Amino acid sequence: MVIHAPQEATVDTLDELARMMQAPAFIVYATAVFTSSMILIFYTAPRFGNTNILVYITICSVIGSLSVMACKGLGIGVKQLFAGVNIFLHPLTWVLLISLVTFITTQLNYLNKALDVFNTSVVTPIYYVFFTTSVITASAILFKEWKTLNTKDTLGCICGFVTIIAGIFLLHAFKDMELTIHNLPVAMHRHGSTSTEHKRDLATEKLLNSLESNSDEEDTIGLLNSAASVEDETDNSFEEIEMNSFK
């Protein structure tokens, strides 16, 4: 998406930026961001924030897109300031400054929450993808950059977005699995040994029930022998699978 992203339009003054911000498309986008952020912050986050990683990251990303737009606006103002224009008399300067402080504070707050609850190795790539997509979308809407895209760049952006979605899905699907080159063949064949594992679980459950009910010594010894035989059978099954996988 970054390679095929549209070229940024040139904006030289805060007055030009103010006219762009009054465009209906950007007003709709900003309203959607504020509305979805309020719903996520006050309703979704308290209920599902600690169980769903996308809640905190979505808040950071959509608000972060507006913070980048505010940074761009202040950058334009700073260029005017060096050119001798008193930007502090322009109301948009203070709107952008207050918005930037508010957005960055909220963004860092929920990013820290995501890092405290979830694994950093999972949060970082997902946040990068969501944040980059949100910034490109907001910039394209504000500066109307999509008008300059040709067919090749449009297809490139679409393919990039589909790749992002597929990557996020795979990241979530395998985040709880510990896969390496050495245990991959065993993990692939582990589904075939579920019956043996079930036998072992049943034998262990019977053993625990026998010990809790203070049953006869002979019954306890018999259950111990049964559990040991099931354990040996399970170990042999895994060894056989592993040997066959590496042949």
N, C-alpha and C positions, 0 to 999 in steps of 0.2 A: 504493500500500500504506500509506503514512503517513496519508493522508486517512481511509481506512477501517479503520485499525488499531484494535484494541479498547482501551478505556479501562483505564488502569493501576489495579490494586487498591491500596487504602490499607493500608499496613503501618506500625504505630506502634512496635513494639519488636523487638529482636533475637530474642526468644523466638518471636514469631510467624514471623519469617523463617526461623528454624531448623526450625520445624515444616513450613513450606512446602518447604524444601530436602530434607526427608526423604520427600517424596512420590515414589512409584515413577516417575512420568513424568519428573520432573526428574533422578532418579538415572540413569534410562536415557539421557536426553539428555547428561548430564555424562559418563557412561561412554563413550558413542559419540563425544563430542568428544575425550576423552583418547585413546581407541584410534585414531581416525582421525588425530589430530595426531601421535601417535608413529609411525604408519606413514608419514605424509607426511614427517616430519622425518628419520627415520633410513633410510628405504628410497627413497621417491619423489624427495625433493628432491636428494639427491646424484646421481641418475641423470638426472632430467628437469627439474630446477629451472631450468637455464639455457636450456632450449628451450621449455618450456611455462609461460606466464605464470600459469596458473590454480593451479599448485602453491603458490608462495609466497603468493599472494593468499588461497587457501583456508585456509592455516595462520593467516594474520593474522586472517581473518574469524571463523573458528569459535572461536579462542582469544579474540579480541576480544569476542565475545558474552559469555563468562564474565567478562571483565574489567569489562564494564559492569554485570553483576549484582553483582560484588564492590563496585563503586563505589556502587551503590544501597544495598547493605547497610551500608557504612561511613557513607553519608549518614544512614541511619536511626539508626546508633549516635551520630553527632555530634549529632543532634537530642535523643537521650536524654541525652547528656553535658551539653548546655546546660540540660536540664530538671533536672539535679542527680543523675543516675544515673551511677555509676562503671562505665562500659562496659569498662574495662581488666581487670575481674575476670571478664568473660564470655569464655569460650574462643573463641566465634565471631568476636569482634573480631580476634583474632590470626590466626585462619584466613583471614579475609577480607583482612587487611592483607598477609600473606605471599603469598596467592594473587594479589592485585592487583599486587604488585611483580613476581612471576614472570610473570604473563600479559602485562603491559605490556612488560617487557623482551623476551620472546619475540616479541611482536607487532611492536615497533619493529625488532627485528633482521631479521626476514624481510620487513618492508615496505621497509627500506633495501636489502635484496638485490634485491627486485623492481625498485626504482627504479634501481639500478645497472645491471641487465641489460637492462631493457625501457624503452620510451619512456614518459615521464611522462604524456603525453596519453592513452595507452592504459591505464596502470596505475590512474590516478586514478578514472575512471568505473567501471571493473570492480570496484575495491576498494570504492568507495562502495556499489555495488549489493549485493555479497556481504556486506559488513559490516552494512548496514541490514537485509537479510533475516535474517541470523543473529541480530542483536540482537532483532528483533521476534519471531522464533521462540522464543528463549530466554526472553524476558520473558513471552510468552504461556503457555509451559509452566510457568514458575515461579509466576506469579501467577494462573494459570488464567483468563486474560482472554477466551478464546474462548467461554466460556459466556455472555458478555454480548452476543455478536455476533448481529445479526439477518440475515435473508437478503440484504438489500441490501449490508451491509458484507462479508459472506462472499464474495459475487460480486465486489465491488470488490477485495478482497484477491487473489482468484484471477486476475482480469483484470490486476491490477498485476503479479503474479508472471509471468504469461505475457508481458506486455510487457517485463519485465526480461530474460527469456530471449531474446526476439527481438532486443532491443537489443544484448545481448552477442554474439549470433551475427552480426549485421550489423557490429558493431565489429571482430570478428575477420576477417570475410570481406573487408573493404575496408581493413584496416589497412596493407597494403603497396601500395595503389594511390594514386597522386597524381592526384586528380580535382579539376578546377576547372570553372567555368562555360565557360571558353574551350576547354579541351581535351576536354570531355565528349563532344561529337559525334564528334571524331576517335577517341577511345577506344572508342566504341560501334561504329564501322565498321572498327576496326583488324583485326578477325578476318577481314575479307574480303581483306586484303592479305598473308595468310600465304604464299601461293605466291610472290609477288614477293620477300618477305624470304628465302624459302628459296633462290631463285635467287641472290640476293646473297651468302648465306652459302656456297653452293657455289662461286661465282666467287672469293670471298676465300680459301677453302680451297685451291682449285687454284693460286691465285697464290702462296700461302705455300709450298706443296709445290714449286712450280717454282723459287722463289728458294732453297729449302733444297737442292735437288738440282742447283743450278748448271746449269740447262738452257740451251738456245740462246737468244740474244738475241731472235730473232724470236718464239719461243714466249712469252717473257716479255712482250714488247710486246703481243702478241695477247691475253694474259690480262689485262694492264692495261686494254686497250681494252674487253674484255668486262666487267670489273668496273665500269669507269666507266659503261658503257651500262646495266648493271643498276642502278647507283646512281641514275642519272638517271631510270630508269623508276620506281624506288621513290619518289623525291622527287615526281615528277609524279603518282603515284597518290595520295600523301598530300595534295598540294595540291588535286587534284580532289575528294577526299573532303571536305576541309575547306571548299572553296567550296560544294559541294552542301549541306553541313550547315547553313551559315549563310544560304543563300538563303531 
